[in-house]
Amino acid sequence: MTLKESQQTVDEWIKKYGVRYFSELTNMTILTEEVGELARIMARTYGDQSFKKSDLESNLADEMADILWVLLCLANQTGVDLTEAFQNNLEKKTLRDSDRHKQNPKLK
């Protein structure tokens, strides 16, 4: 599924099941919450923190998908074409960083 198709799918789902989008500010807050949930899993899986019982049922892929869902909602609400935005962002990074990382001794 492309980003464009994903945006369309989310929009159709919201209209069919969600009644309407939450406000942009509410979705921004939800996005922050979802990123926190991903951070919690990452800290316990790849970092030094130990798991709590409540963490054991966490699902890394599902948390990433939750983040993508809310980001797609925000893009739809604000009129952002994520395909175009991502292509532009990739071009910007390529122009800016084409040699920068190759010159970084920390990455060698």
Rosetta constraint file for C-alpha pairs under 8 A:
AtomPair CA 1 CA 5 HARMONIC 5.93 0.50
AtomPair CA 1 CA 6 HARMONIC 6.37 0.50
AtomPair CA 2 CA 6 HARMONIC 6.06 0.50
AtomPair CA 3 CA 7 HARMONIC 6.15 0.50
AtomPair CA 3 CA 82 HARMONIC 6.38 0.50
AtomPair CA 3 CA 83 HARMONIC 5.73 0.50
AtomPair CA 4 CA 8 HARMONIC 6.29 0.50
AtomPair CA 4 CA 81 HARMONIC 7.25 0.50
AtomPair CA 4 CA 82 HARMONIC 7.02 0.50
AtomPair CA 4 CA 83 HARMONIC 6.24 0.50
AtomPair CA 5 CA 9 HARMONIC 6.01 0.50
AtomPair CA 6 CA 10 HARMONIC 6.15 0.50
AtomPair CA 6 CA 72 HARMONIC 7.36 0.50
AtomPair CA 7 CA 11 HARMONIC 6.20 0.50
AtomPair CA 7 CA 72 HARMONIC 5.58 0.50
AtomPair CA 7 CA 73 HARMONIC 7.40 0.50
AtomPair CA 7 CA 75 HARMONIC 7.75 0.50
AtomPair CA 7 CA 76 HARMONIC 6.62 0.50
AtomPair CA 8 CA 12 HARMONIC 6.14 0.50
AtomPair CA 9 CA 13 HARMONIC 6.11 0.50
AtomPair CA 10 CA 14 HARMONIC 6.08 0.50
AtomPair CA 10 CA 69 HARMONIC 7.30 0.50
AtomPair CA 10 CA 72 HARMONIC 6.99 0.50
AtomPair CA 10 CA 73 HARMONIC 6.82 0.50
AtomPair CA 11 CA 15 HARMONIC 6.25 0.50
AtomPair CA 11 CA 73 HARMONIC 7.39 0.50
AtomPair CA 11 CA 76 HARMONIC 7.20 0.50
AtomPair CA 12 CA 16 HARMONIC 6.12 0.50
AtomPair CA 13 CA 17 HARMONIC 5.68 0.50
AtomPair CA 13 CA 18 HARMONIC 6.74 0.50
AtomPair CA 14 CA 18 HARMONIC 4.25 0.50
AtomPair CA 14 CA 19 HARMONIC 6.18 0.50
AtomPair CA 14 CA 20 HARMONIC 5.93 0.50
AtomPair CA 14 CA 21 HARMONIC 6.47 0.50
AtomPair CA 15 CA 19 HARMONIC 5.57 0.50
AtomPair CA 15 CA 20 HARMONIC 6.07 0.50
AtomPair CA 21 CA 73 HARMONIC 7.41 0.50
AtomPair CA 21 CA 77 HARMONIC 7.73 0.50
AtomPair CA 22 CA 26 HARMONIC 6.04 0.50
AtomPair CA 22 CA 27 HARMONIC 6.15 0.50
AtomPair CA 23 CA 27 HARMONIC 6.20 0.50
AtomPair CA 24 CA 28 HARMONIC 6.08 0.50
AtomPair CA 24 CA 74 HARMONIC 6.39 0.50
AtomPair CA 24 CA 77 HARMONIC 6.96 0.50
AtomPair CA 25 CA 29 HARMONIC 6.25 0.50
AtomPair CA 26 CA 30 HARMONIC 6.18 0.50
AtomPair CA 27 CA 31 HARMONIC 6.01 0.50
AtomPair CA 27 CA 70 HARMONIC 6.42 0.50
AtomPair CA 27 CA 73 HARMONIC 7.58 0.50
AtomPair CA 27 CA 74 HARMONIC 6.72 0.50
AtomPair CA 28 CA 32 HARMONIC 6.31 0.50
AtomPair CA 28 CA 70 HARMONIC 7.91 0.50
AtomPair CA 28 CA 74 HARMONIC 7.50 0.50
AtomPair CA 29 CA 33 HARMONIC 6.27 0.50
AtomPair CA 30 CA 34 HARMONIC 6.14 0.50
AtomPair CA 30 CA 70 HARMONIC 7.28 0.50
AtomPair CA 31 CA 35 HARMONIC 6.18 0.50
AtomPair CA 31 CA 67 HARMONIC 6.00 0.50
AtomPair CA 31 CA 70 HARMONIC 5.85 0.50
AtomPair CA 31 CA 71 HARMONIC 7.04 0.50
AtomPair CA 32 CA 36 HARMONIC 6.26 0.50
AtomPair CA 33 CA 37 HARMONIC 6.40 0.50
AtomPair CA 34 CA 38 HARMONIC 6.36 0.50
AtomPair CA 34 CA 63 HARMONIC 6.69 0.50
AtomPair CA 34 CA 66 HARMONIC 6.56 0.50
AtomPair CA 34 CA 67 HARMONIC 5.75 0.50
AtomPair CA 35 CA 39 HARMONIC 6.10 0.50
AtomPair CA 35 CA 63 HARMONIC 7.86 0.50
AtomPair CA 35 CA 67 HARMONIC 6.54 0.50
AtomPair CA 36 CA 40 HARMONIC 6.17 0.50
AtomPair CA 37 CA 41 HARMONIC 6.56 0.50
AtomPair CA 37 CA 63 HARMONIC 6.82 0.50
AtomPair CA 38 CA 42 HARMONIC 6.19 0.50
AtomPair CA 38 CA 60 HARMONIC 6.69 0.50
AtomPair CA 38 CA 63 HARMONIC 5.61 0.50
AtomPair CA 38 CA 64 HARMONIC 6.81 0.50
AtomPair CA 39 CA 43 HARMONIC 5.97 0.50
AtomPair CA 40 CA 44 HARMONIC 6.32 0.50
AtomPair CA 41 CA 45 HARMONIC 5.88 0.50
AtomPair CA 41 CA 55 HARMONIC 7.33 0.50
AtomPair CA 41 CA 58 HARMONIC 6.96 0.50
AtomPair CA 41 CA 59 HARMONIC 7.88 0.50
AtomPair CA 41 CA 60 HARMONIC 6.65 0.50
AtomPair CA 42 CA 46 HARMONIC 5.47 0.50
AtomPair CA 42 CA 47 HARMONIC 6.63 0.50
AtomPair CA 42 CA 60 HARMONIC 7.93 0.50
AtomPair CA 43 CA 47 HARMONIC 4.36 0.50
AtomPair CA 43 CA 48 HARMONIC 6.58 0.50
AtomPair CA 43 CA 49 HARMONIC 5.94 0.50
AtomPair CA 44 CA 48 HARMONIC 6.39 0.50
AtomPair CA 44 CA 49 HARMONIC 4.78 0.50
AtomPair CA 44 CA 50 HARMONIC 5.47 0.50
AtomPair CA 44 CA 51 HARMONIC 5.72 0.50
AtomPair CA 45 CA 49 HARMONIC 7.91 0.50
AtomPair CA 51 CA 55 HARMONIC 5.80 0.50
AtomPair CA 51 CA 56 HARMONIC 6.71 0.50
AtomPair CA 52 CA 56 HARMONIC 6.81 0.50
AtomPair CA 54 CA 58 HARMONIC 7.88 0.50
AtomPair CA 59 CA 63 HARMONIC 6.27 0.50
AtomPair CA 60 CA 64 HARMONIC 6.33 0.50
AtomPair CA 61 CA 65 HARMONIC 6.17 0.50
AtomPair CA 62 CA 66 HARMONIC 6.15 0.50
AtomPair CA 63 CA 67 HARMONIC 6.40 0.50
AtomPair CA 64 CA 68 HARMONIC 6.30 0.50
AtomPair CA 65 CA 69 HARMONIC 6.06 0.50
AtomPair CA 66 CA 70 HARMONIC 6.41 0.50
AtomPair CA 67 CA 71 HARMONIC 6.14 0.50
AtomPair CA 68 CA 72 HARMONIC 6.04 0.50
AtomPair CA 69 CA 73 HARMONIC 6.30 0.50
AtomPair CA 70 CA 74 HARMONIC 6.21 0.50
AtomPair CA 71 CA 75 HARMONIC 6.14 0.50
AtomPair CA 72 CA 76 HARMONIC 6.17 0.50
AtomPair CA 72 CA 82 HARMONIC 7.96 0.50
AtomPair CA 73 CA 77 HARMONIC 6.14 0.50
AtomPair CA 74 CA 78 HARMONIC 6.09 0.50
AtomPair CA 75 CA 79 HARMONIC 5.88 0.50
AtomPair CA 75 CA 80 HARMONIC 4.70 0.50
AtomPair CA 75 CA 81 HARMONIC 6.79 0.50
AtomPair CA 75 CA 82 HARMONIC 6.81 0.50
AtomPair CA 76 CA 80 HARMONIC 6.24 0.50
AtomPair CA 76 CA 81 HARMONIC 7.71 0.50
AtomPair CA 80 CA 85 HARMONIC 7.26 0.50
AtomPair CA 81 CA 85 HARMONIC 6.09 0.50
AtomPair CA 82 CA 86 HARMONIC 5.75 0.50
AtomPair CA 83 CA 87 HARMONIC 6.19 0.50
AtomPair CA 84 CA 88 HARMONIC 6.12 0.50
AtomPair CA 85 CA 89 HARMONIC 6.03 0.50
AtomPair CA 86 CA 90 HARMONIC 6.03 0.50
AtomPair CA 87 CA 91 HARMONIC 6.25 0.50
AtomPair CA 88 CA 92 HARMONIC 6.17 0.50
AtomPair CA 89 CA 93 HARMONIC 6.16 0.50
AtomPair CA 90 CA 94 HARMONIC 6.06 0.50
AtomPair CA 91 CA 95 HARMONIC 6.20 0.50
AtomPair CA 92 CA 96 HARMONIC 6.06 0.50
AtomPair CA 93 CA 97 HARMONIC 5.53 0.50
AtomPair CA 93 CA 98 HARMONIC 7.55 0.50
AtomPair CA 94 CA 98 HARMONIC 5.14 0.50
AtomPair CA 96 CA 100 HARMONIC 7.68 0.50
AtomPair CA 97 CA 101 HARMONIC 6.51 0.50
AtomPair CA 98 CA 102 HARMONIC 7.86 0.50
AtomPair CA 99 CA 103 HARMONIC 6.31 0.50
AtomPair CA 100 CA 104 HARMONIC 6.60 0.50
AtomPair CA 101 CA 107 HARMONIC 7.25 0.50
AtomPair CA 102 CA 107 HARMONIC 7.65 0.50
AtomPair CA 104 CA 108 HARMONIC 7.21 0.50
